[in-house]
Amino acid sequence: MSLVTQCPQCALLFQVPADPVGQAQGQVRCEQCAHVFEAQAFAIHAPDMPLQAQALLAAPRVDVEALLRRKDVTPEPLPPLAAPVALRDSTAPSTAPSPPSLSADAEASLLPKPHLHIAPTPALEAPADMWLHRSLALLLVVGLCLQALVFFRDELVARLPDSQPIFSALCVPASCTLKPLHRWNGIVIDGSSLVRGDAGYTLNVTLRNSVEVPLAMTALEMTLTDDQDRALLRRVLSPSDLGAPAVLAAGQAWQQALKVEFNSTEADIAGYRLVSFYP
């Protein structure tokens, strides 16, 4: 007597003799998936099946998937797709040739393809406070530039003489005036001497502009000293007292001889000092 059992792992049906099953204590091994299971627990009672007894390891296989697919049954063809109906004008003559029929692949290629529509990202708009801050910053920068122009107006006019009309117009609302450029170390004393003569003392002085831009003329402070370098007389001489020009051009030198008159200190004069400065 033989036994028909089914593998619980791969569902393969095979027939095994009863004697080898008893010798293996009811355990069999599936030849397809090598799964070991109890043959009696998964036995299939089919007395009418024409199965032949074979060895335990060489049992015939039954392809259940082939039975389920039923290859002997021819599948019915699918109905063809309906031809597209062409729209035409009712007033057109009926003798017009009909459009050629298209294959299924051509019809599929003519169908509209779905596409992903990406909505444009709206432009970020700056809030009103940001525009206000930007406007205030711009006004601040413009104000600083105008302030710098007014503050350095004399320097700019001295270096750019052609800009004088522009700065003159700019100074009208700012209530400022254009003056010759002042440089405290620009006008230097190139040479001086105090010479005593029959008519009194003569002061010889030479002033020079040592920079590359025109400068306003400086004043001179003259101090007469005694033999112990004590000041006997101090006097400030303005450019008009010296008879000097108001402006010295770049690199220009100017010299002058001045008559110095004294009252009672003439006999005590032993030296002098000169200082060039802007009052």
PEKA-V335849 format. One record per helix or strand of 2 or more residues. SS is the DSSP state (a for helix, b for strand). FROM is the first residue (numbers start at 1). LEN is the number of residues. Records with the same first field share a line. If there is no record, write none. Layout:
SS = FROM-LEN / FROM-LEN
//
This chain:
b = 2-5 / 13-5 / 27-3 / 36-3 / 43-2 / 187-11 / 200-10 / 215-2 / 219-7 / 231-7 / 247-2 / 253-8 / 271-7
a = 18-6 / 64-6 / 104-7 / 128-24 / 153-7 / 161-14 / 239-4 / 266-3
//
